[in-house]
Amino acid sequence: MAVKDKVVVITGASSGIGEASAKLLAQKGAKIVLGARRESKLAQIKADIESAGGQAVYCVTDVTKRSDNEALIQLAQEKFGRVDVMFLNAGLMPNSPLSALHVEEWDRMIDVNLKGVLYGIAAVLPTFTAQKQGQVIATSSVAGLKAYPGGAVYGATKWAVRDLMEVLRMESAEEKTHIRTSTIYPAAIQSELVDHITDQQTAAGMKQLYDTYEISPERIANVVAFAIDQPEDTTVNEFTVGPAAQSW
């Protein structure tokens, strides 16, 4: 199995899709490097992985800081000798109508959802380019495929990730660096995203939607494992995943 023994770096690893993916990949034999801001959560996930017989290390990481992203890659190389996969999963979704002018929340989404992905790519790309091999996986959203009221800025960041990842795939093919890319567009997945919506009307609507439709983050973890498990000459570059009962 291609997942076994691969070194996988995961941002946004302290909960939701990141945590579920870390645990599943470790179970399949991958060596996991966890990055997120909450050290207590990272320590617990590391302990859970190790108690199940897996291997994991962690580094407290704020993806909006280039140096933190670089430290995460350095940790992977120091502990495991290489990097095979970078899963860029950190994200925020404090949705609101544009007229509410939650500009500080717009800035935070741009910093985490877009610049955090860019900084992660910048940190790992020299390694992947030098070894002419590697894989970048990014969590976008169905909001990166279709627009909806209240999701203008969140959607804008996720549309940007969509374009960024497609160009990375194209440029790697042209440069013959053999970097595989996969972008995941989740719909309603159980996570902490809804908890950070401060606009009360928007929060109520999103909570109702998620309470009605959400499926577990393990469903996305399965997709992440599938993407990694493909032959090295094969890229499955997009996955749209969500509840069968949700119209998206």
Backbone as CSV, one residue per row, in Angstrom:
resi,resn,N_x,N_y,N_z,CA_x,CA_y,CA_z,C_x,C_y,C_z
1,MET,0.839,-1.199,0.000,0.000,0.000,0.000,0.875,1.250,0.000
2,ALA,0.554,2.206,-0.889,1.399,3.382,-1.076,1.430,4.286,0.147
3,VAL,0.393,4.253,0.991,0.365,5.100,2.181,1.448,4.690,3.171
4,LYS,1.719,3.414,3.279,2.626,2.886,4.288,4.003,3.516,4.166
5,ASP,4.526,3.986,5.294,5.857,4.576,5.440,6.003,5.965,4.845
6,LYS,4.955,6.520,4.257,5.062,7.889,3.761,5.032,8.869,4.921
7,VAL,5.790,9.944,4.769,5.801,11.005,5.777,4.783,12.057,5.347
8,VAL,3.755,12.225,6.180,2.637,13.104,5.837,2.564,14.243,6.842
9,VAL,2.667,15.462,6.357,2.550,16.664,7.185,1.124,17.189,7.052
10,ILE,0.479,17.467,8.172,-0.917,17.904,8.173,-1.057,19.197,8.965
11,THR,-1.583,20.240,8.340,-1.944,21.453,9.077,-3.421,21.388,9.440
12,GLY,-3.815,22.182,10.429,-5.185,22.073,10.917,-5.447,20.685,11.466
13,ALA,-4.444,20.127,12.146,-4.476,18.719,12.541,-5.108,18.467,13.895
14,SER,-5.564,19.498,14.591,-6.004,19.318,15.979,-7.457,18.917,16.129
15,SER,-8.215,18.851,15.018,-9.627,18.471,15.116,-10.150,18.156,13.724
16,GLY,-11.382,17.692,13.670,-12.085,17.523,12.410,-11.368,16.678,11.386
17,ILE,-11.323,17.166,10.151,-10.735,16.441,9.037,-9.257,16.160,9.277
18,GLY,-8.531,17.124,9.831,-7.107,16.935,10.073,-6.835,15.824,11.065
19,GLU,-7.558,15.827,12.169,-7.383,14.783,13.177,-7.764,13.415,12.623
20,ALA,-8.913,13.340,11.966,-9.374,12.059,11.416,-8.394,11.520,10.386
21,SER,-7.862,12.391,9.554,-6.911,11.966,8.526,-5.614,11.484,9.155
22,ALA,-5.143,12.204,10.164,-3.912,11.802,10.847,-4.040,10.401,11.420
23,LYS,-5.135,10.139,12.088,-5.315,8.842,12.740,-5.477,7.717,11.726
24,LEU,-6.220,7.968,10.655,-6.403,6.928,9.639,-5.096,6.620,8.915
25,LEU,-4.377,7.662,8.518,-3.126,7.454,7.794,-2.086,6.765,8.675
26,ALA,-2.050,7.131,9.949,-1.132,6.461,10.874,-1.483,4.986,11.005
27,GLN,-2.752,4.701,11.047,-3.225,3.309,11.122,-2.774,2.517,9.896
28,LYS,-2.689,3.215,8.758,-2.267,2.571,7.521,-0.747,2.549,7.354
29,GLY,-0.014,3.042,8.352,1.434,2.944,8.342,2.189,4.196,7.971
30,ALA,1.498,5.312,7.767,2.184,6.571,7.473,2.806,7.150,8.744
31,LYS,3.824,7.982,8.554,4.460,8.704,9.655,3.924,10.130,9.626
32,ILE,3.316,10.543,10.720,2.506,11.754,10.721,3.204,12.901,11.439
33,VAL,3.176,14.075,10.808,3.677,15.307,11.412,2.486,16.243,11.562
34,LEU,2.099,16.513,12.799,0.906,17.275,13.118,1.228,18.746,13.331
35,GLY,0.455,19.609,12.702,0.622,21.041,12.906,-0.707,21.715,13.190
36,ALA,-0.784,22.497,14.262,-1.966,23.284,14.622,-1.569,24.204,15.766
37,ARG,-2.481,25.057,16.196,-2.149,26.023,17.248,-2.315,25.465,18.654
38,ARG,-3.183,24.489,18.865,-3.522,24.024,20.213,-2.640,22.839,20.610
39,GLU,-1.656,23.126,21.438,-0.691,22.093,21.798,-1.326,20.945,22.555
40,SER,-2.259,21.220,23.445,-2.869,20.140,24.227,-3.580,19.147,23.322
41,LYS,-4.249,19.650,22.294,-4.930,18.767,21.346,-3.917,17.959,20.538
42,LEU,-2.855,18.606,20.093,-1.825,17.909,19.323,-1.189,16.796,20.152
43,ALA,-0.896,17.094,21.397,-0.268,16.097,22.271,-1.182,14.894,22.456
44,GLN,-2.481,15.140,22.588,-3.422,14.039,22.770,-3.534,13.181,21.515
45,ILE,-3.566,13.829,20.357,-3.662,13.076,19.102,-2.394,12.256,18.880
46,LYS,-1.249,12.843,19.176,0.014,12.096,19.089,-0.031,10.870,19.989
47,ALA,-0.508,11.056,21.213,-0.598,9.942,22.155,-1.565,8.874,21.659
48,ASP,-2.685,9.300,21.090,-3.662,8.346,20.556,-3.052,7.523,19.423
49,ILE,-2.319,8.186,18.543,-1.691,7.489,17.418,-0.651,6.493,17.918
50,GLU,0.161,6.928,18.863,1.218,6.050,19.372,0.641,4.864,20.157
51,SER,-0.429,5.096,20.876,-1.039,3.997,21.639,-1.648,2.950,20.714
52,ALA,-1.967,3.365,19.490,-2.504,2.434,18.493,-1.397,1.811,17.642
53,GLY,-0.130,2.119,17.991,0.995,1.522,17.283,1.555,2.344,16.149
54,GLY,1.089,3.590,15.998,1.560,4.443,14.917,2.680,5.368,15.342
55,GLN,3.129,6.197,14.387,4.210,7.149,14.638,3.728,8.567,14.338
56,ALA,4.000,9.483,15.258,3.591,10.872,15.054,4.463,11.806,15.873
57,VAL,4.662,12.995,15.335,5.282,14.100,16.065,4.423,15.327,15.810
58,TYR,4.620,16.366,16.606,3.832,17.566,16.376,4.675,18.811,16.585
59,CYS,4.177,19.904,16.016,4.796,21.213,16.177,3.669,22.238,16.240
60,VAL,3.648,23.048,17.289,2.636,24.105,17.371,2.831,25.044,16.184
61,THR,1.765,25.219,15.404,1.886,25.885,14.113,0.764,26.875,13.883
62,ASP,1.120,28.103,13.597,0.187,29.115,13.112,0.474,29.269,11.620
63,VAL,-0.440,28.800,10.781,-0.156,28.760,9.340,-0.027,30.142,8.724
64,THR,-0.445,31.183,9.444,-0.302,32.539,8.909,1.119,33.072,9.055
65,LYS,1.991,32.279,9.681,3.400,32.657,9.846,4.275,31.755,8.982
66,ARG,5.023,32.350,8.085,5.885,31.551,7.208,6.872,30.709,8.004
67,SER,7.400,31.281,9.064,8.405,30.566,9.853,7.820,29.316,10.497
68,ASP,6.550,29.348,10.884,5.920,28.173,11.485,5.765,27.055,10.458
69,ASN,5.402,27.406,9.254,5.293,26.414,8.189,6.653,25.784,7.883
70,GLU,7.671,26.615,7.862,9.021,26.116,7.604,9.503,25.198,8.724
71,ALA,9.147,25.543,9.960,9.535,24.718,11.109,8.860,23.350,11.051
72,LEU,7.648,23.305,10.549,6.919,22.046,10.434,7.609,21.106,9.445
73,ILE,8.039,21.646,8.317,8.759,20.841,7.332,10.118,20.409,7.884
74,GLN,10.782,21.309,8.573,12.073,20.972,9.172,11.932,19.841,10.189
75,LEU,10.859,19.869,10.981,10.613,18.809,11.954,10.431,17.462,11.253
76,ALA,9.678,17.456,10.175,9.463,16.216,9.431,10.786,15.637,8.941
77,GLN,11.647,16.503,8.416,12.933,16.037,7.893,13.857,15.562,9.008
78,GLU,13.818,16.256,10.144,14.673,15.861,11.269,14.235,14.538,11.884
79,LYS,12.939,14.339,12.023,12.426,13.146,12.703,12.322,11.935,11.787
80,PHE,11.951,12.173,10.531,11.670,11.049,9.644,12.520,11.021,8.376
81,GLY,13.334,12.056,8.174,14.290,12.033,7.071,13.796,12.536,5.739
82,ARG,12.509,12.815,5.614,11.988,13.293,4.335,10.553,13.784,4.515
83,VAL,9.983,14.286,3.422,8.566,14.659,3.378,7.994,14.095,2.080
84,ASP,6.858,13.426,2.176,6.210,12.862,0.993,4.905,13.550,0.638
85,VAL,4.161,13.972,1.664,2.836,14.561,1.444,2.658,15.767,2.350
86,MET,2.107,16.846,1.790,1.727,18.028,2.567,0.220,18.195,2.437
87,PHE,-0.505,18.006,3.546,-1.956,18.161,3.542,-2.293,19.502,4.181
88,LEU,-2.686,20.458,3.359,-2.974,21.824,3.785,-4.459,21.913,4.129
89,ASN,-4.757,21.769,5.412,-6.128,21.578,5.845,-6.641,22.677,6.774
90,ALA,-5.783,23.544,7.287,-6.229,24.585,8.222,-7.216,25.528,7.535
91,GLY,-8.285,25.889,8.251,-9.257,26.792,7.655,-10.229,27.359,8.681
92,LEU,-10.815,28.517,8.347,-11.815,29.192,9.176,-13.016,29.550,8.310
93,MET,-14.232,29.575,8.924,-15.446,29.908,8.171,-16.391,30.815,8.968
94,PRO,-15.942,31.987,9.402,-16.862,32.904,10.091,-17.721,33.684,9.084
95,ASN,-18.670,33.008,8.479,-19.500,33.605,7.437,-20.368,34.744,7.974
96,SER,-20.723,35.643,7.068,-21.615,36.755,7.394,-21.956,37.480,6.104
97,PRO,-23.059,38.243,6.064,-23.333,39.072,4.894,-22.258,40.145,4.728
98,LEU,-21.941,40.475,3.508,-20.957,41.540,3.277,-21.377,42.837,3.956
99,SER,-22.686,43.114,3.983,-23.177,44.362,4.571,-22.926,44.452,6.070
100,ALA,-22.648,43.324,6.717,-22.330,43.347,8.152,-20.936,43.900,8.412
101,LEU,-20.109,43.934,7.385,-18.775,44.533,7.439,-17.901,43.968,8.559
102,HIS,-17.871,42.651,8.664,-16.953,42.005,9.616,-15.565,41.915,8.976
103,VAL,-14.976,43.065,8.749,-13.741,43.145,7.965,-12.584,42.401,8.641
104,GLU,-12.525,42.458,9.959,-11.449,41.742,10.652,-11.556,40.234,10.430
105,GLU,-12.783,39.736,10.351,-12.963,38.318,10.062,-12.601,38.011,8.612
106,TRP,-12.875,38.941,7.705,-12.425,38.759,6.306,-10.906,38.598,6.271
107,ASP,-10.233,39.504,6.979,-8.768,39.454,6.993,-8.257,38.123,7.526
108,ARG,-8.908,37.646,8.595,-8.463,36.385,9.195,-8.662,35.208,8.246
109,MET,-9.794,35.194,7.531,-10.021,34.124,6.559,-8.991,34.161,5.436
110,ILE,-8.679,35.340,4.963,-7.667,35.463,3.911,-6.316,34.981,4.425
111,ASP,-5.987,35.346,5.641,-4.698,34.950,6.221,-4.593,33.438,6.387
112,VAL,-5.631,32.815,6.926,-5.576,31.378,7.210,-5.881,30.553,5.960
113,ASN,-6.993,30.832,5.305,-7.479,29.976,4.228,-6.674,30.092,2.945
114,LEU,-6.114,31.268,2.695,-5.361,31.458,1.458,-3.864,31.604,1.704
115,LYS,-3.488,32.579,2.519,-2.058,32.761,2.775,-1.473,31.562,3.502
116,GLY,-2.270,30.918,4.370,-1.791,29.716,5.044,-1.466,28.604,4.064
117,VAL,-2.275,28.467,3.023,-1.997,27.483,1.968,-0.757,27.886,1.173
118,LEU,-0.664,29.143,0.828,0.512,29.624,0.093,1.798,29.408,0.888
119,TYR,1.762,29.725,2.172,2.959,29.564,3.001,3.322,28.086,3.158
120,GLY,2.311,27.219,3.231,2.589,25.793,3.292,3.252,25.287,2.024
121,ILE,2.758,25.743,0.888,3.378,25.373,-0.387,4.794,25.911,-0.470
122,ALA,4.975,27.155,-0.054,6.309,27.753,-0.096,7.298,26.991,0.772
123,ALA,6.801,26.458,1.899,7.688,25.737,2.811,8.113,24.386,2.256
124,VAL,7.206,23.712,1.561,7.501,22.340,1.121,7.988,22.259,-0.316
125,LEU,7.702,23.262,-1.134,8.008,23.175,-2.564,9.501,22.988,-2.864
126,PRO,10.412,23.665,-2.159,11.834,23.414,-2.449,12.224,21.951,-2.251
127,THR,11.675,21.315,-1.217,11.967,19.902,-0.970,11.406,19.036,-2.080
128,PHE,10.156,19.246,-2.438,9.532,18.443,-3.486,10.216,18.665,-4.837
129,THR,10.602,19.900,-5.108,11.268,20.204,-6.377,12.626,19.515,-6.448
130,ALA,13.362,19.540,-5.350,14.686,18.923,-5.326,14.615,17.416,-5.485
131,GLN,13.623,16.794,-4.847,13.534,15.331,-4.922,12.704,14.852,-6.110
132,LYS,12.100,15.835,-6.844,11.259,15.533,-8.010,10.179,14.509,-7.674
133,GLN,9.546,14.763,-6.553,8.493,13.869,-6.086,7.825,14.496,-4.873
134,GLY,6.542,14.270,-4.732,5.808,14.771,-3.576,4.345,14.939,-3.918
135,GLN,3.557,15.232,-2.901,2.120,15.398,-3.103,1.609,16.504,-2.204
136,VAL,0.822,17.400,-2.780,0.159,18.464,-2.025,-1.339,18.214,-2.097
137,ILE,-1.970,18.119,-0.938,-3.418,17.982,-0.836,-3.937,19.207,-0.098
138,ALA,-5.027,19.786,-0.575,-5.588,20.977,0.076,-7.081,20.805,0.286
139,THR,-7.552,21.286,1.421,-8.984,21.315,1.698,-9.543,22.645,1.217
140,SER,-10.337,22.593,0.157,-11.104,23.753,-0.275,-12.487,23.614,0.354
141,SER,-13.541,23.689,-0.418,-14.908,23.590,0.086,-15.841,23.585,-1.114
142,VAL,-17.070,23.105,-0.936,-18.044,23.304,-2.005,-18.263,24.798,-2.235
143,ALA,-17.913,25.613,-1.225,-17.956,27.073,-1.407,-16.895,27.539,-2.393
144,GLY,-15.950,26.670,-2.732,-14.979,26.967,-3.777,-15.458,26.557,-5.148
145,LEU,-16.700,26.033,-5.222,-17.286,25.619,-6.499,-18.560,26.376,-6.824
146,LYS,-19.264,26.827,-5.784,-20.525,27.536,-6.003,-20.692,28.615,-4.938
147,ALA,-21.349,29.686,-5.301,-21.546,30.810,-4.387,-22.846,30.659,-3.605
148,TYR,-22.879,31.273,-2.424,-24.108,31.310,-1.637,-24.080,32.546,-0.744
149,PRO,-25.250,33.130,-0.423,-25.299,34.326,0.422,-24.673,34.066,1.783
150,GLY,-23.898,35.025,2.242,-23.222,34.910,3.521,-21.830,34.330,3.422
151,GLY,-21.503,33.757,2.277,-20.218,33.090,2.135,-19.260,33.757,1.167
152,ALA,-19.394,35.063,0.968,-18.612,35.745,-0.067,-17.108,35.631,0.155
153,VAL,-16.644,35.982,1.332,-15.203,36.013,1.578,-14.657,34.604,1.779
154,TYR,-15.373,33.792,2.542,-14.965,32.388,2.690,-14.882,31.732,1.320
155,GLY,-15.925,31.909,0.517,-15.925,31.335,-0.823,-14.798,31.870,-1.689
156,ALA,-14.519,33.157,-1.570,-13.440,33.748,-2.354,-12.103,33.086,-2.034
157,THR,-11.861,32.829,-0.755,-10.602,32.168,-0.380,-10.559,30.747,-0.913
158,LYS,-11.698,30.064,-0.913,-11.725,28.675,-1.354,-11.692,28.551,-2.878
159,TRP,-12.274,29.512,-3.583,-12.098,29.566,-5.041,-10.626,29.807,-5.366
160,ALA,-9.978,30.648,-4.590,-8.561,30.934,-4.820,-7.713,29.678,-4.632
161,VAL,-8.023,28.889,-3.599,-7.291,27.636,-3.378,-7.479,26.699,-4.562
162,ARG,-8.685,26.662,-5.098,-8.961,25.823,-6.274,-8.035,26.176,-7.426
163,ASP,-7.948,27.470,-7.741,-7.094,27.912,-8.842,-5.622,27.675,-8.545
164,LEU,-5.219,27.983,-7.331,-3.825,27.821,-6.924,-3.367,26.375,-7.094
165,MET,-4.181,25.440,-6.639,-3.812,24.034,-6.726,-3.786,23.533,-8.162
166,GLU,-4.690,24.026,-8.994,-4.688,23.603,-10.393,-3.440,24.119,-11.114
167,VAL,-3.055,25.348,-10.826,-1.842,25.884,-11.454,-0.604,25.156,-10.940
168,LEU,-0.583,24.803,-9.657,0.534,24.018,-9.130,0.651,22.696,-9.879
169,ARG,-0.478,22.036,-10.122,-0.458,20.782,-10.880,0.104,20.993,-12.278
170,MET,-0.372,22.036,-12.955,0.048,22.304,-14.333,1.534,22.642,-14.409
171,GLU,1.981,23.518,-13.493,3.386,23.920,-13.526,4.308,22.754,-13.192
172,SER,3.900,21.907,-12.274,4.722,20.749,-11.941,4.866,19.821,-13.139
173,ALA,3.752,19.634,-13.864,3.818,18.793,-15.071,4.771,19.393,-16.097
174,GLU,4.704,20.707,-16.282,5.584,21.371,-17.248,7.046,21.331,-16.808
175,GLU,7.271,21.478,-15.509,8.634,21.497,-14.984,9.185,20.101,-14.697
176,LYS,8.322,19.086,-14.870,8.710,17.676,-14.669,9.234,17.413,-13.261
177,THR,8.563,18.031,-12.288,8.930,17.793,-10.886,8.067,16.708,-10.238
178,HIS,7.057,16.222,-10.977,6.275,15.056,-10.551,5.572,15.271,-9.204
179,ILE,5.108,16.493,-8.964,4.359,16.782,-7.741,2.881,16.524,-8.010
180,ARG,2.319,15.589,-7.266,0.893,15.286,-7.408,0.070,16.273,-6.571
181,THR,-1.102,16.612,-7.036,-1.973,17.532,-6.298,-3.381,16.953,-6.213
182,SER,-4.029,17.210,-5.093,-5.436,16.844,-4.923,-6.123,17.933,-4.115
183,THR,-7.237,18.439,-4.635,-8.034,19.434,-3.926,-9.356,18.799,-3.538
184,ILE,-9.732,18.956,-2.270,-10.957,18.344,-1.754,-11.978,19.449,-1.484
185,TYR,-13.213,19.221,-1.957,-14.304,20.176,-1.783,-15.378,19.544,-0.891
186,PRO,-15.227,19.642,0.432,-16.230,19.047,1.326,-17.495,19.906,1.402
187,ALA,-18.625,19.242,1.575,-19.874,19.930,1.910,-20.001,19.928,3.433
188,ALA,-21.137,19.540,3.975,-21.344,19.622,5.429,-20.658,18.453,6.136
189,ILE,-19.500,18.740,6.697,-18.712,17.748,7.420,-18.624,18.180,8.886
190,GLN,-18.821,17.251,9.792,-18.770,17.575,11.224,-17.400,18.149,11.581
191,SER,-17.391,19.362,12.111,-16.137,20.044,12.436,-16.446,21.214,13.350
192,GLU,-15.429,22.038,13.581,-15.599,23.219,14.426,-15.877,24.485,13.612
193,LEU,-16.025,24.362,12.301,-16.178,25.540,11.455,-17.356,26.419,11.873
194,VAL,-18.494,25.794,12.114,-19.702,26.561,12.424,-19.577,27.277,13.767
195,ASP,-18.763,26.742,14.666,-18.632,27.313,16.007,-18.032,28.717,15.995
196,HIS,-17.362,29.085,14.911,-16.654,30.367,14.867,-17.429,31.455,14.128
197,ILE,-18.677,31.189,13.766,-19.496,32.201,13.091,-20.092,33.131,14.141
198,THR,-19.738,34.410,14.075,-20.201,35.377,15.077,-21.496,36.070,14.673
199,ASP,-21.799,36.126,13.381,-23.045,36.738,12.931,-24.198,35.805,13.303
200,GLN,-25.084,36.257,14.166,-26.072,35.370,14.784,-27.026,34.740,13.785
201,GLN,-27.525,35.526,12.833,-28.470,34.983,11.859,-27.792,33.948,10.963
202,THR,-26.587,34.273,10.520,-25.841,33.330,9.684,-25.514,32.074,10.466
203,ALA,-25.101,32.233,11.715,-24.755,31.082,12.546,-25.945,30.151,12.725
204,ALA,-27.124,30.714,12.946,-28.317,29.888,13.144,-28.629,29.073,11.897
205,GLY,-28.528,29.719,10.730,-28.812,29.013,9.490,-27.810,27.911,9.204
206,MET,-26.541,28.191,9.424,-25.499,27.196,9.165,-25.580,26.051,10.157
207,LYS,-25.898,26.371,11.416,-26.019,25.314,12.420,-27.163,24.370,12.068
208,GLN,-28.264,24.935,11.620,-29.396,24.092,11.227,-29.021,23.197,10.054
209,LEU,-28.309,23.757,9.091,-27.891,22.965,7.931,-26.974,21.821,8.346
210,TYR,-25.986,22.143,9.167,-25.033,21.116,9.589,-25.701,20.067,10.485
211,ASP,-26.576,20.511,11.389,-27.268,19.561,12.256,-28.115,18.592,11.442
212,THR,-28.611,19.062,10.301,-29.469,18.239,9.459,-28.677,17.257,8.598
213,TYR,-27.539,17.717,8.074,-26.880,16.949,7.021,-25.491,16.399,7.351
214,GLU,-24.787,16.945,8.305,-23.355,16.673,8.417,-23.022,15.188,8.547
215,ILE,-21.916,14.822,7.922,-21.351,13.488,8.057,-19.984,13.608,8.729
216,SER,-19.429,12.499,9.129,-18.223,12.529,9.956,-16.983,12.887,9.144
217,PRO,-15.974,13.475,9.790,-14.733,13.813,9.095,-13.971,12.582,8.624
218,GLU,-14.277,11.431,9.182,-13.639,10.197,8.723,-13.944,9.923,7.251
219,ARG,-15.087,10.442,6.762,-15.415,10.260,5.339,-14.399,10.987,4.457
220,ILE,-13.961,12.148,4.905,-12.950,12.883,4.141,-11.581,12.236,4.319
221,ALA,-11.310,11.731,5.506,-10.043,11.026,5.736,-9.886,9.863,4.762
222,ASN,-10.982,9.165,4.484,-10.920,8.074,3.518,-10.505,8.569,2.137
223,VAL,-10.980,9.753,1.769,-10.632,10.336,0.467,-9.157,10.728,0.437
224,VAL,-8.677,11.300,1.535,-7.264,11.664,1.629,-6.386,10.423,1.454
225,ALA,-6.750,9.350,2.141,-5.986,8.104,2.025,-6.028,7.570,0.598
226,PHE,-7.185,7.656,-0.032,-7.324,7.203,-1.420,-6.400,7.993,-2.345
227,ALA,-6.368,9.314,-2.173,-5.527,10.161,-3.023,-4.051,9.802,-2.871
228,ILE,-3.626,9.598,-1.639,-2.217,9.260,-1.396,-1.892,7.882,-1.945
229,ASP,-2.863,6.982,-1.910,-2.636,5.585,-2.254,-2.538,5.337,-3.761
230,GLN,-2.766,6.360,-4.569,-2.661,6.166,-6.019,-1.201,5.988,-6.448
231,PRO,-0.977,5.324,-7.578,0.395,5.183,-8.083,1.061,6.540,-8.274
232,GLU,2.371,6.566,-8.162,3.109,7.826,-8.214,2.973,8.550,-9.555
233,ASP,2.558,7.837,-10.595,2.406,8.486,-11.905,0.975,8.967,-12.140
234,THR,0.151,8.963,-11.072,-1.272,9.269,-11.227,-1.714,10.329,-10.229
235,THR,-2.382,11.344,-10.744,-2.973,12.390,-9.907,-4.487,12.361,-10.053
236,VAL,-5.176,12.278,-8.942,-6.621,12.535,-8.932,-6.769,13.909,-8.318
237,ASN,-6.975,14.916,-9.153,-6.741,16.278,-8.692,-7.933,16.960,-8.033
238,GLU,-9.146,16.379,-8.102,-10.289,17.013,-7.445,-11.266,15.972,-6.905
239,PHE,-11.765,16.238,-5.702,-12.780,15.401,-5.061,-13.861,16.308,-4.477
240,THR,-15.094,16.158,-4.893,-16.220,16.834,-4.247,-16.927,15.808,-3.391
241,VAL,-17.012,16.068,-2.087,-17.484,15.050,-1.142,-18.475,15.685,-0.159
242,GLY,-19.567,15.002,0.066,-20.518,15.514,1.041,-21.600,14.511,1.340
243,PRO,-22.528,14.869,2.204,-23.630,13.979,2.564,-24.482,13.645,1.342
244,ALA,-24.877,12.376,1.231,-25.718,11.967,0.113,-27.076,12.673,0.149
245,ALA,-27.495,13.070,1.354,-28.825,13.696,1.510,-28.798,15.202,1.288
246,GLN,-27.617,15.810,1.151,-27.515,17.266,1.008,-27.396,17.636,-0.466
247,SER,-28.147,18.643,-0.895,-28.110,19.063,-2.297,-26.916,19.950,-2.619
248,TRP,-26.165,20.385,-1.584,-24.995,21.260,-1.711,-25.402,22.623,-2.301
